[in-house]
Amino acid sequence: VIRGEAELALKDPNLTPNMQLALDNIIEEADRMILMVNNLLKLFKTGMNEKEQIRKIVRVDELIFQVVSAGKDVNPFRNVKIDLDKIPEDSHILQVVGNPDLLYIALSNIVSNACKYGAGGMVVISLSITKNKKIKIEVSDQGIGIPKEEQAYIYDSFYRASNVGNIYGNGLGLLLAKNIIDLHRGEMIISSEEGKGTRVTLLLSHLY
């Protein structure tokens, strides 16, 4: 309602520059509130009874393409490269059983973070199979990284690293992603070095 009223007010041809700036700020802050509330609701959803979760067969390579395709019109997403050089010939091994919507949210949040904090550099998403037959997704950037002394707090609600500057975020993206991966009995591993970049590794068990 706040956003809608502000957009309606912006259509007034008699607005002064200061009034227009104020309304633009209201819309921007409303968008931030919407994003935060949506993330909190999604975070709550991941804590629901596992029996209530929708379970389907999900092809991980297709999931990656969906995430990148959905963000292709956003400038940072244009720097995303998908590396499929190490995928197996048998595509069945890339299938997992899980909630496709939640897995999409988890991967999308991770890629979005890599783009936001990647300092405009290339973000690489690679897909492979580990020696113990786990599906391995790696999202790597060459951006600002996370200070070593702060890495213990990256999953704390609303926590943001001290070096993010004015890059907008709400400190819920990684926590939400980790909860989703935990729900799917997977692993999420983050390695980062300040000034050099961050790599997020997801390990999931395949269907077969």
N, C-alpha and C positions, 0 to 999 in steps of 0.2 A: 504494500500500500504506500509506504514512504517513497519507494522508488517510482511508482506509477504517478503519484502526485507531483513529484519533482520533474518528471519527464513532461507532464502536462503543462506545468508552469513554464518550462523552457520554450514552449511554443508561443508565448506572449511576445509579440513584436516590439513591445515597449520596454523590454528589459534593459537595464544598464549593464555595462561590462561587469561590475562588481556583483550584481544580482545573478548574472549568468554563471560567474565563477563559483558563487556560493551554492547554486543549484547543482552544478557539476560536481562539487565536493560532496554534496549530500548523496548523489547517485553513486559516486565512487565508494563512499563509506558504507552505503546500503549494500553494494555488491560484496564488500568485504564481510559484512555481517551475514549475508546469505551464504557465502562460501563457508564461513565458520560454522554456522548452524547446520548446514548440510553435512559437513565433515563430522560434526558431533553426532548427528543422527546415524550416519553410516558407521561410526565407531561403536555406537550402541548396538546397531544391528549385528555387528560381528560377534557380539557377546551373547547373542540369543542361543537358545538350545540348539545344539548341532542337528538334532533330528528335524528341526523346522527349516533347515537350510535346503535350498534348491540344489540338487546335485545332477550334473550332466557331464557328458564326455566333452572335454575341451582340448582342442589342438593348440599347443603352446605357440607354434610358429604363426598360426592364423591370428592368435590373440595379439602377438607382437605387431603384426601388420595392421590390425584394427586400431590399436592404440596410436601408432604413428600416422595412419591415414586420417584419423579423426583430428589430429593436431597439425596436419600439414599446412593449414591456412594460417597458423599462428607462427609468427616470424622465428622464434627460437627453435620450433620443431623442424624448420627447414634445414637445420644443421644436424639432423639425426641420421645416422648410417646404421643399417641392419647388416650384420655379418653372419651369414649362414654357411660359411665354408666348412664348418665342422659338424653339420647336422648329419645324422645317419641316413642311409638310403631307405631303410624301413621307416616310413612315416608313422607307423602305429606306435612306435616307441616314444613319440612326441605327444601322446595323449595322456591327459590326467582326468581324474574324476573330481569335480568340484563345482563351486558356484561361479558361473562365467561372469556374472556382473561384478561380484566382489573381486575376482582375480583381475578383471579389467581395471577396476578402481585402484588396486594395489600397484599394478604395473604402470598405469597412467600417472599416479602420484610420484613414483620413482623417476620416471622419464621427465616429468614436468620439473621436478627438483633439479635434475641434472642439467636441464636446459636453462633454468633460472640462475643457477649458481655456477654454470659452466663458463662464464666470462665470454660468451659469444663463440666459443670454440666448438669443435665437433663432439657430438655425443654418440658413442658407439654402443649398440645393443647386440650382443653375441649370444648364440644359442649352441649348446653342445651337450654331450652325454658324458658323465664322469665314469671313472673306472668301475665304480660300484653301481652303475646303471641309474644314476639320478639325472633328471633333466636339470640342466644348469643354464640359467639366464644371467648374463652380466651386463650391467648398465654402467658405462664409464664416461667420465668427463675430465676435462683438463682445466677446471675452474679454480675457485677460491679455496676449496677444501675446508676441512673442519679442524680447528685448533686441537692439538693432541690432548691438552688438559680438559677439554670440553666434550670429548667423544663419549664419555660415560653417561652423558645426560641427553643424548640424541633422541631417546625414546620417551623422555618426560613430556607430559602434556604442555603445550604452548611454549616449549623451549625453543629458542632460536640462538644460533651461534653468534658470538660477539663480532664477527667479521662480515656479517651479511649486509651491513650498511642500510641503504634505503630500498633494498630488494624486498618486495612484499611477500609475506608468508604468515601463517598462523600457528606454526609449530605443531600441526596435527598430522601432516601428510605421512611422515615416516612411521609414526605410531600406528596410524590406521593401516598402512601397508603391512607392518609387522604382525598386527593382530590377525589380518586376513591370511597371511602365510602360515602363522601358527595354527589357525583354524583348519588349514589344509594339511597339517602335520608336516610342513616344510621348514626350511631354514632360511633365514635372511641374515646375511653377513655384510657388514660395512667396513671398508678400509679406506682411510683418507689421510691426506697429508696437506697441511695448510700451504696454499700457494701453488700446489701441483695437481690437485683434483681428488675425485672421490670415485670409488668403485663399489657398487651394490651388487651382491651375488645372491641369487635365489636358487634354492635347491628343492625340487619337487619329485615325488615318486610317480613314475609313469604307471599307466593302467595295467600293462602286461608284465 
